[in-house]
Amino acid sequence: MAESWSFLDAFEPNFRPLVVIELAKGTKEETIKWFTKRIVDKKANGGAQLLVKPLVTESGDENIYLIGASHLRLLLGAETVGLVKECNDNSMRTFTYSSRKTFKDFADDNHNFLTMAECQYIIKHELENLRAKDEKMIPGYPQAKLYPGKSIVRRLLTSGILVQIFPLHDREELKKLRQSWYGRVKVGYQPLDEIRCYFGETIALYFGFLEYFTFALIPMAVIGIPYYVFAWEDYDKYVMFATFNLLWSTVILEVWKRICAIMTFRWGTLLMKRQFEEPRSGFHGVLGINPVTGREEPVYSSIKRQIRIYLVSLPFVCLCLYFSLYVMMIYFDLEQWALDYHEENESNFSNLMLFVPSIIYAVVIEIMNRIYRYAAEFLTSWENHRLESSYQNHLILKVLVFNFLNCFASLFYIAFVLFDMKLLRQSLATLLITSQILNQFAESLLPYWLQKRHKKRMKKRICSLKTDTDLSLVEQVNLEKEMGTYFGTFDDYLELFLQFGYVSLFSCVYPLAAVFAVLNNITEIYSDALKMCRVYKRPFAEPTANIGVWQLAFETMSVISVVTNCILIGMSPQVNALFPDAKMDLILTVALVEHLLLAIKFIMAFVIPDKPRDIQIKLARLEFESLEALKQQQMKLAAESLKE
């Protein structure tokens, strides 16, 4: 591979813009020259060996640059990042330039061998790996310090010199994807392979999970409709529904692991090796030596971080949880007031007033969740985690704990303290439906409306300009750079996690919960597709082999649902009738059944393989071949050394 770099040249006759870099207005000329030179410099000189072209408009501003790469450069980059592609014998292997002819659909003149998303991912990887050599600062900005090995792009971002980096949309491909994805209402599967090719594996996996979860909810919804019609007020009959709920919540998560493995194996990400994590851009500390890499980088005491976590973050989270419980008690006071008002003035208006406290509480919950999210992000950033994965895990833990208590504490209180099944049903229905409406409005409808207004203004302004550059490209870049940034699938998974909680924890009391969840998810598929294609900038593709920590979050919720449903079954008049004079026996029996069900759940998780048998065999064969190839290489080197 090292020999191949020498054949690369910075000149490419057919320049194809893939990524846009926007610098701050008024960026110094020496900074721009230095940065663009580092981008186009050869790899041997510490550059990225990419192509750069300024986007010049009539105003003369040269703060926007288009980044591309030659076909050969992208192929070598594919080997560097460890992309896995399909071979001619239908096996999946890590791409290498030397064995390029063995890969399916490869040809020297086939520039579509790598998808546009893969090309943009390669360019992002190369830009992020542009590192300072002997520079002590960003030229022109003495306050922006550098040290050997520091990521130049990350320093430019934290210094405010680099405003943003984003991949360009492919208008033709996006049009085709929109048509097949949400262009017409249809009953069928999403084009997950096309979504993966355009947006990458992380987003494709989210939509795959959303689709799978929606289909998995259908049995619950089908059972829930007649249950609602024939046994609405008969709480004795929710035992059967709760029992089905227990099995359902366990099986669907185990089956998803297998489906996820099938998809990611087909896409190649199941085979990709985990790369060494670099320090996240927000990480800061005293300059020191990394004992693993031997490179200079910021070092921050883990003791200081633990002090920040346990003496500041933890008390703050506990305070927020207390405040959430305090708001919950205010909600119950409002419920009591509404009930007293209804008893005094029995009318249609008083009937409606019974739902007002739950609606207000649902809105307050959404507002509190969003405010807390900002506080959690600030705190987690302040904790100064070195790695992005550590930052994400701490953030997810903070957000999940608060959201769980904030959304479900009132339902637990009603079910297990007040023992009021009628109020539980009313509160569950109101919280579920209100949160779904608010999320659809805040996440999709409002951003789409704002983006449409902005797009009209931008088109009028751009059309008034006279420029020699391709107007369609100028228009596209100017429109896309003003679009909102998609910050990942965190909020989308969080919404599904809370929905799973509403359905699995208490849906036996309100059997239509699964029905509303299915209807919401169908509209969610279309609204999320719309916002990905029309509202936000195109995100960079991120290879992934699973849904990460969210799998553990959903499994934890399913364990809690086993406990909740067992207690609900134990509270039912049917079961209570079996233990008329022995409440302790009832409690012990419920506890025994709950432990047995948890044991069955864990046995099922152990017995059902995470990967299908054929994929296990293929992975084992690839590992065997890799070891054999390594052995042959070592034997060859040993033979050569003996000759010498």
Beta strands, then each sheet from edge to edge (+ up, - down):
strand 1: 19-23
strand 2: 51-54
strand 3: 64-68
strand 4: 84-86
strand 5: 92-94
strand 6: 137-138
strand 7: 141-145
strand 8: 162-167
strand 9: 286-289
strand 10: 296-299
sheet 1: 2+ 3- 1+ 8-
sheet 2: 4+ 5-
sheet 3: 6+ 7-
sheet 4: 9+ 10-
end
